[in-house]
C-alpha cells in the first residue's frame, strides 16, 4: 500500500518520543535553556547563525507562534512582541530587525545563547512563544571584521556576485555593528498555459519567459551605548536599494484557426525600489527594579514601476505598442512607543504604556491604451484611460494604550494578561475624500504550566484586529490576472477581527536530545475580507476587496527535532513537521462556503543535518511540500472573483528541496555550497472564466498554467578577522 509522504512524517513525529523516552530527566531548574559559547566550540562557528543552527528545535523558537495570521499581514506600528533579543533587549527597528543581524554578529563575541520559554515582567518584550536571547561578552575593548564573498548561479547560466562585510566590537560602554550587503534577486520565470473552451475545444496556448534583473544593496548600523549602570541608549539605521527591472516575452498561439495564428507580446518592465529606516531607544532602570523605556522609528519605502507592452504577428515583425501602465507608491511610518514597568508585590509585575504612529501611503496609477483618443507622452505615447480612484493619499493616525500584568503564580505556573485599546483615524484624499474613525479593545491571556522541568503546557486566548492594506483603498495593478490590468480600490474597507485560541505542548528531551512540539488552534474570524460585487449594472461587472462575513479556522501543527544519539550519531539531527489546517466562510459573492486565505489543507517537511567535528564538516538537506493539489475540495487555496475562480496548486508552503555542505578550513575560513529549489518544482494554477457573473455558472474557458524558476546554486566563503 502506498502512503502519502505526510503520513510518514506524522508516524515519525509520533514514534520519536518512544525511541528517546529512556533518557534521564534534565536537572535544569528553570523554564529557560542556556547554551554557553563552549557548547559551540567544536563546530568552528563564525556567526551567531552558525551557532543557532546547532541547537535542536531552534526553528520553533525563531518562528514564534508559527500559526498563520489572518488578514493582509500589514504590521503598522511596532507592537510588543519580538522573538530575538540581544543582551535581553529588542532592536529598535522593523526592516532593520534583529533576525537580519544574526549572520553579522561574530561567534567570538557571544557569551551564551538562551531559549526563554516563560513570561516575565523583566523581559523587554512579550513572549508570544519562545524567545532567543543572545548575550554578548563584556570586554573593555574588542573589534572584529566578518567578511563573506560568494556567487549565485542560475539554471540559464547567469552568475551574480554576493557578499557582505561587517565591522563590530565594543569600546568601553559602546557596542557597535556596521554592515554592508550585496545580494542577488535575479529570477528567470518560465510559464506555460493551455486554454480550453467550455465545450472541450482547444482555445490557445501561452508561453512566456519573464527575466528579472535585480541586485539588492543594503547598508545598516547598530549602536548601543551604556551611559551608566541605569541608563542605556541605542541607535539603528538602514538603507537599501533593490531595483527590480524585468523583461517579458509572451507567445500566444490561437488553436481555433487553421493554420494556427501567432501573436507575440513583448513587455519592458522598468522599476525602482528603495527603503530607509532610522530607529532608537532609551531605557532607564530605577533602583527598585522599575524601568522606563521610550522608542522611536521613522522609515520610508518607495516603489515605482512601469509596464509597456508591444505586440507583433511574429518574430522580427513590426511591433505596435498597446499598453502603458505606471504605478508609483510611497509608504512612510513614524512611530513612538513609551512604557513604564515595575514590580507590584510578590511575584507580580505591571507595565503601562502608549504607542502612537502616523502612516502615510501615496499612490498613483496611469493607464494608457490605443483608443483613438489624443495621445500623451505622460502615458507612454498612448491615449489616457480613466481609472477611478487612481491618485490617492491614505493617512492613518493611530494610538494604542496598553497594560500588561505578569503573575508568577508559583515556580511552575505563570499568567500574563494584557489589555490594549486602539484608537485610529484613517483619512483618504485625492480622487476620493473620506475620513473614518475606529476603536478596538484587544484582550489577551497567556497561561503557562511547567508540568516538569522539560514538559510545558501553554494556553492562550486573544483578540486580534488586522490592519488594513492601504493598497486596497485605491486602484492598483492586478499582477494575478493577465486579462485585467488594474483592480478597483475600496475606501470603505473595514478591519478583520479574530478571536484566537491556542493550545501548545512543548517537550524538551533529556540531555539536549531534541524537542517535540504540538500546537492546536481555533480562530473565530469576523468581517473577513474577500471580493465583493460593486457592479453598476448587470452588463458591467465590477468587483473589489471588501468585507464578506464570518468564518472558522482549525489547525494542528506537529513538530520534532531529534538528535540521533540512539543510533550512535549524537551530532546528527533530524527534523520533521506536519501541519493540518481547515477553514470555511460563507461568501455571498458565490453564495456558498469557501476556504479562507491563507489557510491551506496543510503541509509537511523533513530535514537532516550532520556535523562531523573531527573534519570540521557539516552537511544536510530539507524537503517540504503542501497537502492537496489544484482545485476541488481536496485542493489548496481558492480565490474567487466576480467572473472567474483561481485554484492554486500551492499555498504557504511550496514544494522545495534544498541541500548544503559546509567545511571549516585553514585560518577558520568557512566554505559553503548550497542548492535551492533543487528539483525545480512547478507552481501550477487552474482558472475558470465565466460569461457574466460567476453565480450563473456559464463557463467560458479553463486555463491550465504552470510556472518554474529553476534551481539556484550558491557558493560562499566567510570568516572573521
Secondary structure, DSSP 8 states (H G I E B T S, - for coil): ----HHHHHHHHHHHHHHHHTTS------SS-EEEEGGGGGGGT--BHHHHHTTSTTHHHHHTTT-S---S-----S--SB-SEEETTB--S-STT-GGGGTTTSBGGGEEEEEEE-S--TTSSSB-SS-EEEEEE---SEEEEEEEEEEEEEETTS-EEEEEEEEEEEEETTEEEEEEEEEEE--EEEEEEEEEEETTS-EEEEEEEEEEEEEEEEEEEEEEEEE-SSSEEEEEEEEEEE--EEEEEEEEEEETTSSS-EEEEEEEEE-EEEEEEEEEEEEEEE-TTS-EEEEEEEEEEEEEEEEEEEEEESSTTS--EEEEEEEEEEEEEEEEEEEEEEEE-STTEEEEEEEEEEEEEEEEEEEEEE-SSS-EEGGGTTEEEE--TT-EEEEEEEEEEEEEEEEEEEETTEEEEEEEEEEEEEEEEEESS-EEEEEEEEEEEEEEEEESSSSEEEEEEEEEEE----GGGTS-EE-TT-TT-SEEB--TT----EEEEEEEEEEEEEGGGTEEEEEEEEEEEEEEEEEEEE--SBTTB--EEEEEEEEEEEEEEEEEEEEEEGGGTEEEEEEEEEEEEEEEEEEETTTTEEE--TT--SEEEEEEEEEEEGGGTEEEEEEEEEESS-SSSTTSS-EEE-SSEEEEES--SS--EEEEEEEEE-GGG-EEEEEEESTT---EEEEEEEESS-GGG--EEEEEEEEEE---EEEEEEEEE-
